[in-house]
């Protein structure tokens, strides 16, 4: 019934705990760990914990592990989480239950630190994309954040390749008429390990996520016109010179 997909790169310290929590969700869960570019014992730790390991010596790049895992998954429900955040099974099960109850895309009800000033650009991008998709009710919930779960039908409509660009997959899910809901709150911002970066330099991960959101906006414009399907109201642009 369930496939849990966990991309991992040099996460030997946490991967066993992550896998064990995934196996606690239901008795016959298939746990797929996509080990890529690792130089430590991540693969061995994952196998010992009970996972099926897909091993790639080279780094696949951010979010590519989701695509690879989904392509190999056998479950009717696909749950995505990360190797560096051990999330208790009690906080993973609500996403699976939501799909069992008819939700196609079950999202983390996580808005990010919206009260901080200034608001982080990635948080803004998530809110803006949902607004553009006429789903302001989702706030900052996004397929960019884990955990989230998909039905097999959702995967077929979105397309496996789109999972590599989560905001694009998010847009395709909503435009495809799928039932997309934020179903449970997991404070991943607090639980995630602090990643260090060079002082004063741009955060490459943030830049990538912003680029992914722009890719989604471009797809919306290509699909529904330059205004994304919104009417022009009383403007007569042809008269403006």
Beta strands, then each sheet from edge to edge (+ up, - down):
strand 1: 2-8
strand 2: 30-36
strand 3: 52-56
strand 4: 77-82
strand 5: 105-108
strand 6: 148-151
strand 7: 180-184
sheet 1: 3+ 2+ 1+ 4+ 6- 5+ 7+
end
